Amino acid sequence: MAGGTSFYFSNAIRNMDVQYTLVTALAASEMHVVEALQAKGISVQALPSEFTVYFENIYSENQDHRTQRVLQKADPFTVEQLQPIQARIFHLGPLLADDIPVELIKTLSQRGQISLDAQGYLRKVENHNVIPIDWPAKKEALQYIHILKVNEYEMEVLTGHKDVTEGAKVLADWGVKEVVITLGSMGSVIYSDGIFHQVPAYAPTVVTDATGCGDTYMAGYLYQRSKGAGFQAAGEFAAAMATLKIESSGPFTGTPEDVLDLLANSESRILIQ
């Protein structure tokens, strides 16, 4: 099935009142996926690639954890390919470490704010197996990142700290303006300007499919931040979107009103304070 940041983020943001375009790369044999997104009203610019990246996700009973394999890889993006693209916010969702070169991050940062989901930079493929690695160019690249999203494990790999407070401070010291750390069922933390914002997790009515929850969270967060919402409000909106997504298989299909309804009844659904 279609997946990845491009798929889950695009579906999650498509019903929000914001201008958005997906730039992706895939093989001609998968163009039907682009056509399906366009049929939903999503603006898509599809770049050519010999292959489409192909992941296999294996979940245990604990949906916060998964094992991954990669059966084929897409071509990396280039500075030249994205030269015509203009945006106020560029959200980058590399799936593997060589998808988006640092030079491209630097170039895009001259045109708008860079938001990055770092997970792809921490994945190396060996014999189709995904091996966790550190990101050698992290200090060079993170100085250009305005918003960084990591989970607690990715934060530890990048910074060497298990403690969220210490890890967030290190990432900020490296130049990140807004550090977003998702903690699965334990909520999330946003760190900016020396202040920590604790965002609760909301209890789902049922846990069906956790794939794409992080992408859905970031769609909600960036949507709210682009509309002028503060860190706490944007984080709570994002967390509520992720909760609604996990309750069903496939991408988030709701509206802002659905998210606001959950938040209006949030006292009975908060897992942590």
Backbone bond lengths (Angstrom), bond angles and torsions (degrees), N, CA, C in turn:
res aa  C-N    CA-C-N  psi(-1)  N-CA   C-N-CA  omega(-1)  CA-C   N-CA-C  phi
1 M - - - 1.463 - - 1.525 109.18 -
2 A 1.329 115.79 157.18 1.463 119.96 176.51 1.520 109.60 -63.55
3 G 1.329 116.62 147.52 1.460 120.03 -179.49 1.510 111.27 -164.21
4 G 1.315 115.90 -160.42 1.455 120.56 -179.77 1.519 112.26 85.03
5 T 1.332 114.96 170.37 1.464 120.37 -179.93 1.516 111.43 -55.21
6 S 1.334 117.24 -44.10 1.458 120.20 -176.64 1.526 111.58 -57.47
7 F 1.305 117.43 -40.71 1.462 122.30 -176.78 1.531 111.42 -76.56
8 Y 1.324 117.29 -52.76 1.462 120.21 -174.39 1.530 112.06 -70.94
9 F 1.325 117.11 -40.51 1.459 120.48 178.97 1.527 110.05 -64.67
10 S 1.343 116.93 -45.91 1.462 121.23 -177.25 1.520 111.77 -61.69
11 N 1.322 117.04 -45.27 1.456 120.09 178.30 1.520 111.96 -64.06
12 A 1.324 116.53 -36.98 1.462 120.24 -177.03 1.521 112.40 -70.05
13 I 1.313 117.53 -32.71 1.458 120.34 -174.81 1.521 113.06 -95.68
14 R 1.318 117.57 -7.26 1.467 119.81 -171.19 1.526 113.44 -66.70
15 N 1.332 118.81 -25.47 1.459 120.68 179.38 1.525 112.89 -95.85
16 M 1.330 117.12 7.74 1.457 121.48 178.06 1.534 109.87 -92.75
17 D 1.307 116.94 149.83 1.464 120.67 -177.09 1.537 110.50 -83.90
18 V 1.337 113.94 72.60 1.461 120.74 179.45 1.526 107.81 -148.91
19 Q 1.325 117.04 145.50 1.455 120.61 177.18 1.525 109.07 -78.58
20 Y 1.322 115.91 130.35 1.467 120.66 -173.87 1.521 109.49 -147.82
21 T 1.326 115.25 139.80 1.464 121.83 173.66 1.518 109.25 -132.91
22 L 1.317 116.23 134.20 1.458 122.30 174.51 1.525 109.33 -91.93
23 V 1.323 116.44 128.43 1.465 121.70 170.67 1.517 106.78 -111.92
24 T 1.311 116.61 119.23 1.457 120.79 -175.76 1.521 109.68 -138.43
25 A 1.319 116.43 169.82 1.467 121.82 177.66 1.515 108.51 -133.43
26 L 1.332 116.30 128.95 1.462 119.85 -179.77 1.522 110.11 -157.94
27 A 1.309 114.63 163.77 1.459 120.54 -178.47 1.524 110.73 -73.65
28 A 1.324 115.34 157.14 1.466 120.72 -179.38 1.529 111.31 -58.69
29 S 1.320 116.84 -30.83 1.468 120.39 -177.85 1.523 112.95 -67.26
30 E 1.344 117.57 -17.43 1.466 121.37 -179.74 1.528 112.64 -106.75
31 M 1.319 118.53 14.19 1.460 120.65 -178.01 1.533 111.93 -63.29
32 H 1.322 117.08 -19.76 1.465 118.84 177.60 1.528 111.35 -62.70
33 V 1.350 116.54 -26.30 1.466 120.28 177.19 1.522 109.96 -67.11
34 V 1.347 116.15 -42.22 1.460 120.72 177.12 1.530 110.44 -62.39
35 E 1.309 115.95 -43.18 1.462 120.29 -179.56 1.528 110.94 -62.18
36 A 1.325 116.85 -36.65 1.467 120.59 178.53 1.531 110.74 -67.05
37 L 1.336 117.13 -39.10 1.459 120.44 176.98 1.518 110.82 -66.40
38 Q 1.322 116.51 -43.22 1.459 120.36 179.11 1.523 111.23 -63.06
39 A 1.317 116.79 -34.47 1.466 120.51 178.21 1.528 111.76 -64.25
40 K 1.323 116.71 -22.98 1.462 121.69 176.54 1.526 112.37 -86.21
41 G 1.341 116.53 -1.36 1.454 120.62 179.63 1.515 114.48 94.86
42 I 1.327 117.39 9.92 1.465 121.61 -179.90 1.523 109.26 -86.52
43 S 1.330 116.70 128.63 1.457 121.40 175.73 1.522 108.82 -76.49
44 V 1.335 116.93 125.14 1.462 121.59 -175.73 1.526 110.24 -130.77
45 Q 1.333 115.86 131.28 1.461 121.46 168.43 1.519 107.13 -112.49
46 A 1.327 117.14 109.93 1.461 122.62 -175.83 1.521 110.30 -99.16
47 L 1.321 116.34 119.87 1.454 122.17 178.03 1.531 109.05 -92.14
48 P 1.339 116.82 149.49 1.473 118.78 -178.22 1.520 112.46 -72.97
49 S 1.321 116.62 146.45 1.457 123.23 176.98 1.525 107.85 -149.77
50 E 1.313 116.83 145.58 1.461 119.27 178.86 1.526 110.82 -63.22
51 F 1.336 115.69 -40.65 1.462 120.72 179.28 1.520 109.67 -128.98
52 T 1.315 115.99 164.00 1.456 123.52 169.23 1.518 107.81 -103.36
53 V 1.345 117.00 135.81 1.461 119.09 179.77 1.523 109.23 -62.16
54 Y 1.337 115.31 138.49 1.465 121.10 -172.67 1.526 108.58 -132.16
55 F 1.340 115.74 109.90 1.459 122.13 -179.28 1.523 110.95 -104.06
56 E 1.324 114.49 150.52 1.461 121.83 169.53 1.528 106.93 -121.13
57 N 1.336 116.95 118.48 1.460 122.45 179.94 1.523 109.89 -106.31
58 I 1.330 116.65 129.20 1.462 122.16 -179.88 1.532 107.87 -121.38
59 Y 1.323 116.72 117.41 1.466 121.52 -177.80 1.528 110.71 -102.25
60 S 1.327 114.52 143.35 1.458 120.28 170.16 1.532 107.54 -88.94
61 E 1.321 117.16 -171.24 1.467 119.46 177.29 1.519 111.04 -63.01
62 N 1.327 116.74 -29.61 1.464 121.46 176.55 1.519 108.09 -85.14
63 Q 1.325 117.68 107.50 1.466 121.37 -174.02 1.529 112.79 -74.55
64 D 1.341 117.82 -4.17 1.463 120.12 174.71 1.528 111.03 -75.41
65 H 1.338 117.88 -12.51 1.469 121.66 -175.25 1.531 110.42 -126.93
66 R 1.350 114.94 147.56 1.460 119.11 178.80 1.526 109.90 -152.20
67 T 1.321 115.66 157.96 1.462 123.45 172.58 1.522 107.28 -109.25
68 Q 1.351 116.52 140.18 1.458 120.08 -175.78 1.521 112.17 -127.22
69 R 1.343 115.04 147.60 1.454 122.91 170.12 1.524 107.54 -131.21
70 V 1.344 116.47 151.28 1.464 122.03 177.89 1.525 108.17 -120.75
71 L 1.312 116.40 121.20 1.459 121.36 -175.68 1.529 112.74 -95.96
72 Q 1.350 117.13 -23.48 1.463 119.96 171.93 1.520 109.30 -158.86
73 K 1.345 116.92 156.35 1.459 122.91 -174.31 1.521 110.94 -118.89
74 A 1.332 115.38 149.03 1.466 121.15 175.11 1.525 109.94 -90.65
75 D 1.338 116.32 164.16 1.458 121.04 177.22 1.527 109.77 -70.28
76 P 1.342 118.70 145.91 1.469 120.88 178.00 1.528 111.66 -69.12
77 F 1.325 115.72 156.41 1.463 121.52 174.35 1.531 109.15 -76.23
78 T 1.334 116.02 153.95 1.465 120.84 178.54 1.526 110.11 -124.00
79 V 1.326 115.47 159.52 1.464 121.16 176.91 1.522 110.17 -59.15
80 E 1.321 116.88 -41.35 1.463 121.50 -177.29 1.531 111.31 -63.85
81 Q 1.318 117.68 -39.93 1.465 121.05 -178.78 1.527 112.12 -62.44
82 L 1.320 116.63 -37.35 1.457 120.21 -175.53 1.523 113.78 -97.39
83 Q 1.326 116.55 7.46 1.458 120.74 -179.31 1.534 112.59 -55.91
84 P 1.339 119.18 -40.69 1.473 118.98 -177.49 1.529 114.54 -77.86
85 I 1.330 117.80 -10.38 1.465 121.03 -172.59 1.528 111.00 -80.04
86 Q 1.331 116.02 125.70 1.457 122.12 177.43 1.531 109.23 -119.20
87 A 1.328 116.90 140.04 1.466 120.47 179.02 1.521 109.86 -162.25
88 R 1.323 115.18 156.46 1.467 120.24 174.01 1.516 110.23 -79.02
89 I 1.353 116.27 -35.30 1.461 122.36 176.65 1.525 108.30 -132.12
90 F 1.325 116.64 128.19 1.462 122.38 173.00 1.530 107.34 -105.61
91 H 1.323 117.33 115.70 1.466 120.21 175.77 1.520 108.07 -99.63
92 L 1.319 116.17 117.67 1.461 121.92 -176.49 1.520 109.72 -102.63
93 G 1.339 115.48 129.27 1.462 120.07 -178.98 1.510 111.70 -128.71
94 P 1.346 117.99 65.54 1.468 119.38 178.57 1.527 110.80 -61.61
95 L 1.326 115.73 140.13 1.458 120.30 177.16 1.516 111.83 -93.63
96 L 1.349 116.21 -25.84 1.461 122.06 178.75 1.525 109.42 -137.42
97 A 1.333 116.35 162.93 1.459 121.94 -168.40 1.524 113.89 -62.09
98 D 1.335 118.28 -27.42 1.465 119.30 -176.27 1.526 112.86 -103.03
99 D 1.330 118.25 14.48 1.467 120.87 -178.77 1.534 112.65 -68.39
100 I 1.335 116.54 -43.61 1.464 121.65 -173.54 1.526 108.75 -129.38
101 P 1.332 118.88 107.02 1.471 121.12 -179.36 1.525 111.63 -68.10
102 V 1.328 116.16 154.75 1.460 121.59 -179.57 1.525 111.10 -60.64
103 E 1.312 117.54 -34.54 1.462 120.80 179.63 1.528 110.65 -60.03
104 L 1.324 117.16 -34.62 1.461 120.64 177.92 1.529 110.55 -69.94
105 I 1.329 117.31 -40.15 1.467 120.76 176.02 1.524 109.95 -58.54
106 K 1.323 116.44 -47.07 1.465 121.70 -179.55 1.524 110.78 -60.51
107 T 1.312 117.00 -43.89 1.468 121.11 -179.00 1.524 111.34 -64.53
108 L 1.332 117.23 -45.68 1.461 120.40 -179.13 1.527 111.84 -66.20
109 S 1.334 117.49 -31.21 1.470 120.92 -179.05 1.521 112.20 -65.18
110 Q 1.312 116.54 -18.29 1.463 120.56 177.45 1.526 111.96 -79.69
111 R 1.352 116.53 -10.08 1.463 120.99 -178.15 1.517 113.52 -111.58
112 G 1.319 118.04 -18.85 1.463 121.03 -178.29 1.514 110.68 -174.96
113 Q 1.330 115.71 179.13 1.462 120.38 177.27 1.525 109.86 -72.24
114 I 1.339 115.95 142.41 1.457 121.17 177.89 1.527 109.33 -104.07
115 S 1.326 115.52 124.81 1.458 123.04 169.79 1.519 106.92 -109.35
116 L 1.327 116.66 135.16 1.461 120.33 -175.55 1.513 111.81 -134.10
117 D 1.319 115.80 129.90 1.459 122.03 165.12 1.523 105.46 -94.17
118 A 1.326 116.80 112.27 1.469 121.34 -168.06 1.520 114.13 -78.48
119 Q 1.337 119.06 -5.62 1.467 120.18 -167.48 1.530 113.08 -55.95
120 G 1.331 118.25 -38.82 1.459 120.25 -176.81 1.520 113.77 -64.56
121 Y 1.340 116.66 -32.41 1.463 120.18 179.97 1.523 112.39 -70.26
122 L 1.322 116.45 -11.58 1.464 120.82 -177.91 1.524 111.49 -106.89
123 R 1.336 116.55 21.20 1.471 121.87 -179.55 1.524 110.51 -125.18
124 K 1.310 114.81 127.40 1.458 122.10 173.32 1.523 108.13 -120.93
125 V 1.333 117.04 140.72 1.456 121.08 -177.79 1.523 110.06 -103.53
126 E 1.315 116.35 122.64 1.466 122.84 175.19 1.524 108.31 -129.88
127 N 1.332 116.05 117.59 1.468 121.33 -179.14 1.536 111.07 52.30
128 H 1.321 114.55 43.44 1.467 123.73 179.17 1.524 113.80 74.14
129 N 1.320 118.07 -8.66 1.461 120.50 179.21 1.521 110.66 -88.73
130 V 1.321 116.87 139.32 1.462 121.84 177.83 1.523 109.09 -85.64
131 I 1.330 115.31 117.99 1.468 122.06 -178.69 1.530 108.69 -106.73
132 P 1.336 118.14 128.28 1.469 119.11 177.62 1.523 111.26 -70.17
133 I 1.327 116.42 133.67 1.470 122.25 179.40 1.520 109.20 -136.27
134 D 1.322 115.77 165.05 1.458 120.86 170.40 1.531 108.08 -82.42
135 W 1.320 116.21 168.54 1.467 122.08 -179.09 1.524 107.76 -105.84
136 P 1.325 118.63 102.87 1.467 120.67 -175.26 1.526 114.10 -57.14
137 A 1.337 117.06 -33.36 1.468 120.67 -175.39 1.526 112.46 -95.20
138 K 1.338 117.50 17.57 1.467 119.97 -171.53 1.532 113.29 -59.84
139 K 1.330 118.54 -44.39 1.464 119.98 -177.24 1.522 111.30 -69.08
140 E 1.307 116.13 -34.47 1.463 119.94 176.27 1.519 110.53 -67.06
141 A 1.315 117.22 -42.53 1.467 121.32 -173.61 1.523 113.34 -80.06
142 L 1.334 118.03 -40.27 1.457 120.59 -170.76 1.519 113.22 -67.68
143 Q 1.317 118.11 -17.84 1.462 119.60 176.09 1.529 111.91 -65.82
144 Y 1.332 116.65 -17.59 1.466 121.00 179.78 1.527 112.25 -99.57
145 I 1.335 117.49 -0.32 1.463 121.34 -174.74 1.525 110.40 -95.99
146 H 1.311 115.64 123.80 1.469 119.89 177.13 1.527 110.71 -83.23
147 I 1.344 116.64 -46.04 1.468 122.17 -179.18 1.522 108.59 -123.56
148 L 1.326 116.66 124.15 1.463 121.34 178.81 1.516 109.51 -118.80
149 K 1.334 115.99 128.36 1.466 120.78 175.46 1.523 109.27 -110.84
150 V 1.332 116.35 124.59 1.466 123.04 174.32 1.524 108.02 -138.93
151 N 1.341 116.78 157.76 1.459 118.44 167.33 1.528 107.93 -93.97
152 E 1.333 116.96 -178.89 1.462 118.87 -173.84 1.518 112.61 -66.28
153 Y 1.331 117.71 -31.83 1.467 120.66 -179.98 1.532 110.79 -72.91
154 E 1.326 116.33 -41.03 1.464 120.50 176.98 1.521 111.11 -65.14
155 M 1.327 116.84 -38.39 1.459 121.26 176.05 1.527 110.98 -60.13
156 E 1.336 116.51 -42.16 1.466 120.02 -179.42 1.525 111.42 -66.27
157 V 1.335 117.15 -41.11 1.462 119.96 178.19 1.533 110.55 -62.20
158 L 1.331 117.02 -43.55 1.458 120.95 -177.12 1.524 112.63 -69.41
159 T 1.334 116.90 -41.39 1.461 120.32 -170.00 1.517 114.54 -107.17
160 G 1.342 118.15 -19.94 1.451 121.29 -174.75 1.515 113.04 82.73
161 H 1.340 117.38 3.91 1.461 121.91 -179.09 1.519 111.16 -109.66
162 K 1.335 116.85 133.36 1.463 121.42 172.06 1.522 111.25 -84.69
163 D 1.322 115.97 -28.61 1.456 121.22 -179.66 1.523 109.99 -72.55
164 V 1.328 116.50 124.74 1.464 121.17 -176.34 1.520 111.89 -61.58
165 T 1.324 116.61 -39.32 1.462 119.93 -179.89 1.519 111.19 -60.94
166 E 1.324 116.59 -48.49 1.462 120.33 -178.66 1.527 111.17 -68.04
167 G 1.330 117.24 -41.46 1.454 120.62 179.95 1.512 112.38 -62.19
168 A 1.325 116.66 -43.11 1.461 121.00 179.87 1.524 111.24 -63.15
169 K 1.320 116.49 -39.76 1.467 120.28 179.86 1.525 111.35 -64.94
170 V 1.328 117.10 -39.55 1.461 120.66 178.48 1.527 110.35 -62.77
171 L 1.327 116.84 -45.57 1.462 120.72 -179.61 1.530 110.68 -62.12
172 A 1.323 115.91 -38.89 1.465 119.73 177.02 1.524 110.92 -66.51
173 D 1.324 116.99 -39.32 1.467 120.79 177.87 1.520 111.46 -61.44
174 W 1.340 116.70 -28.76 1.461 121.13 179.40 1.526 112.45 -81.73
175 G 1.338 117.09 -2.30 1.456 119.81 172.50 1.509 116.70 120.35
176 V 1.346 118.54 -7.61 1.464 120.91 -178.43 1.530 109.75 -71.90
177 K 1.344 116.67 131.64 1.467 121.02 -178.13 1.521 112.13 -83.92
178 E 1.317 117.89 -38.86 1.466 122.42 178.31 1.531 108.27 -127.65
179 V 1.309 116.63 114.02 1.462 122.10 179.02 1.524 108.24 -100.15
180 V 1.319 116.69 119.03 1.463 122.39 179.73 1.526 107.90 -112.81
181 I 1.329 116.78 116.10 1.459 121.68 -178.77 1.517 108.51 -116.78
182 T 1.336 116.02 114.03 1.463 120.29 179.18 1.522 109.51 -91.54
183 L 1.330 115.38 140.74 1.459 121.79 -173.43 1.524 111.63 -122.85
184 G 1.329 117.01 26.61 1.460 120.74 178.79 1.516 111.26 61.04
185 S 1.308 116.24 -129.00 1.460 121.16 -177.84 1.523 113.20 -71.17
186 M 1.336 116.85 -3.54 1.465 121.27 178.13 1.523 112.46 -96.99
187 G 1.332 117.51 7.65 1.459 119.97 177.14 1.509 112.92 94.73
188 S 1.327 116.59 -148.24 1.460 121.66 -179.49 1.520 109.80 -155.52
189 V 1.331 114.66 164.01 1.461 121.76 -179.39 1.523 107.96 -131.59
190 I 1.329 116.29 136.16 1.461 121.83 175.79 1.519 107.58 -120.15
191 Y 1.326 115.71 129.68 1.466 120.93 -177.81 1.519 109.31 -123.55
192 S 1.331 116.71 123.72 1.464 121.08 178.59 1.525 109.43 -156.73
193 D 1.321 116.18 140.84 1.470 122.03 178.41 1.522 112.29 53.87
194 G 1.345 116.35 35.84 1.446 120.97 176.37 1.520 115.06 77.81
195 I 1.332 117.70 8.35 1.465 121.50 -177.17 1.530 110.08 -118.93
196 F 1.339 116.31 134.60 1.460 122.07 176.58 1.526 109.90 -96.99
197 H 1.315 115.65 136.29 1.464 122.29 176.60 1.526 107.45 -118.83
198 Q 1.325 116.52 118.25 1.458 122.30 -179.43 1.526 109.40 -91.25
199 V 1.315 116.47 119.52 1.465 121.48 -178.03 1.522 108.53 -109.26
200 P 1.328 118.43 126.01 1.470 120.08 -178.31 1.521 111.98 -74.77
201 A 1.314 115.46 161.51 1.460 121.43 167.87 1.523 107.39 -95.61
202 Y 1.318 115.79 145.30 1.460 121.08 179.07 1.524 109.16 -105.19
203 A 1.302 116.73 134.28 1.462 121.73 -174.74 1.524 110.60 -70.84
204 P 1.329 118.14 123.47 1.465 120.28 175.55 1.520 110.55 -74.76
205 T 1.319 116.18 154.77 1.459 119.64 175.61 1.519 110.67 -69.85
206 V 1.354 116.78 -28.51 1.457 123.29 176.36 1.520 107.83 -157.22
207 V 1.329 117.96 146.25 1.457 122.35 176.32 1.522 107.85 -99.47
208 T 1.331 116.32 110.57 1.458 121.03 -175.80 1.518 112.84 -109.38
209 D 1.337 117.38 -47.85 1.465 120.57 -173.83 1.517 109.28 -154.88
210 A 1.348 117.12 112.44 1.465 121.31 -177.14 1.522 113.14 -87.14
211 T 1.327 118.07 -11.34 1.461 120.35 -178.35 1.515 110.18 -62.50
212 G 1.330 116.61 127.36 1.454 121.38 178.72 1.511 114.93 91.37
213 C 1.334 118.23 1.49 1.469 120.19 -179.30 1.529 111.90 -64.87
214 G 1.341 116.33 -40.11 1.461 119.31 178.61 1.516 111.80 -64.52
215 D 1.334 117.00 -40.03 1.467 121.07 178.09 1.524 110.68 -66.39
216 T 1.326 116.29 -38.36 1.459 120.78 178.21 1.521 110.31 -66.00
217 Y 1.329 116.49 -42.16 1.468 121.30 176.88 1.526 109.80 -56.16
218 M 1.331 116.71 -48.16 1.462 119.27 -176.64 1.520 112.43 -68.96
219 A 1.321 117.53 -31.65 1.465 119.57 175.08 1.524 110.10 -61.33
220 G 1.330 116.32 -44.75 1.453 120.38 178.49 1.510 112.44 -66.91
221 Y 1.327 116.21 -41.68 1.468 120.22 -178.65 1.523 111.20 -64.29
222 L 1.330 116.69 -49.14 1.466 119.94 -177.94 1.524 111.63 -67.75
223 Y 1.329 116.54 -35.44 1.468 119.73 175.99 1.523 110.03 -59.47
224 Q 1.324 116.40 -48.62 1.459 120.16 -178.80 1.526 112.60 -66.95
225 R 1.317 117.05 -41.11 1.470 119.85 179.40 1.530 110.59 -65.67
226 S 1.335 116.98 -37.16 1.466 120.23 178.82 1.525 111.83 -66.34
227 K 1.346 116.15 -22.83 1.459 121.31 178.15 1.524 112.56 -92.40
228 G 1.338 116.64 2.67 1.457 120.24 176.51 1.512 115.71 95.62
229 A 1.334 117.90 6.19 1.467 120.56 178.98 1.518 110.74 -67.61
230 G 1.331 116.91 150.57 1.452 121.96 176.72 1.517 111.10 -75.65
231 F 1.316 115.46 175.42 1.464 120.50 -175.72 1.531 112.07 -61.81
232 Q 1.322 116.77 -46.25 1.465 120.04 -176.47 1.523 110.78 -65.12
233 A 1.318 116.65 -47.92 1.464 120.56 -178.46 1.522 111.04 -63.56
234 A 1.339 116.69 -41.56 1.465 120.25 179.57 1.518 110.74 -65.13
235 G 1.342 116.93 -40.29 1.457 120.81 179.16 1.515 112.39 -65.90
236 E 1.323 117.46 -40.51 1.462 120.50 180.00 1.527 110.80 -68.12
237 F 1.318 117.66 -39.97 1.465 121.09 176.18 1.527 109.78 -61.27
238 A 1.333 115.98 -44.76 1.469 121.25 179.99 1.518 111.20 -62.35
239 A 1.324 116.99 -43.81 1.465 121.10 -179.73 1.525 111.16 -63.66
240 A 1.316 116.72 -38.96 1.461 120.15 178.57 1.526 110.86 -66.37
241 M 1.326 117.32 -39.05 1.464 120.34 176.28 1.518 110.87 -61.41
242 A 1.327 117.01 -42.87 1.460 120.95 179.99 1.524 111.10 -63.63
243 T 1.326 116.79 -37.06 1.462 120.24 177.77 1.523 111.26 -64.30
244 L 1.320 116.76 -44.66 1.461 120.05 178.28 1.521 111.12 -63.03
245 K 1.336 116.90 -36.64 1.457 120.32 -179.79 1.529 112.04 -66.15
246 I 1.331 116.56 -42.08 1.466 119.86 -174.62 1.530 111.99 -68.45
247 E 1.330 116.59 -15.08 1.465 120.38 -177.48 1.530 112.99 -77.77
248 S 1.353 117.03 -10.53 1.465 119.18 -179.88 1.517 110.05 -142.91
249 S 1.317 116.21 159.76 1.461 121.56 178.66 1.521 109.80 -77.91
250 G 1.332 116.39 145.62 1.456 119.97 180.00 1.515 111.88 91.10
251 P 1.329 117.18 -171.33 1.458 120.93 -174.69 1.519 113.22 -77.87
252 F 1.315 115.93 166.03 1.465 122.63 173.84 1.525 109.11 -63.44
253 T 1.320 116.77 132.66 1.466 120.66 -178.35 1.529 111.98 -123.61
254 G 1.320 116.80 8.17 1.458 120.42 -174.08 1.519 114.58 -83.35
255 T 1.313 114.57 -171.00 1.462 123.52 -178.15 1.527 109.37 -122.91
256 P 1.338 117.05 168.04 1.472 118.75 174.70 1.526 112.41 -56.96
257 E 1.325 116.24 -33.64 1.464 120.10 179.78 1.528 111.48 -64.59
258 D 1.330 116.71 -37.08 1.467 120.20 177.09 1.524 110.78 -62.31
259 V 1.327 115.28 -41.55 1.467 120.28 -179.70 1.525 110.18 -66.73
260 L 1.328 116.52 -43.82 1.464 120.41 -179.63 1.526 111.46 -64.89
261 D 1.334 116.78 -34.06 1.469 119.91 176.15 1.521 110.95 -63.04
262 L 1.328 116.96 -42.38 1.467 119.94 177.97 1.528 109.96 -62.71
263 L 1.332 115.85 -44.32 1.467 119.41 -178.95 1.528 111.47 -64.19
264 A 1.323 116.63 -34.60 1.462 120.14 179.49 1.527 111.56 -64.74
265 N 1.336 115.72 -25.59 1.469 120.66 178.69 1.526 111.40 -111.26
266 S 1.321 115.53 27.70 1.466 120.00 -169.70 1.522 113.85 -71.90
267 E 1.326 118.65 -24.87 1.465 119.51 -175.63 1.518 111.85 -58.30
268 S 1.323 116.83 -35.46 1.472 120.22 -178.56 1.521 112.08 -83.38
269 R 1.354 116.73 -5.68 1.471 118.81 -174.48 1.530 112.97 -118.29
270 I 1.321 118.22 -2.94 1.457 120.32 -178.69 1.532 110.07 -70.44
271 L 1.338 114.81 129.70 1.470 120.37 178.96 1.518 111.61 -87.59
272 I 1.344 116.89 -34.12 1.469 121.02 179.36 1.519 108.42 -137.71
273 Q 1.327 115.27 165.31 1.461 120.99 174.23 1.510 109.87 -109.96
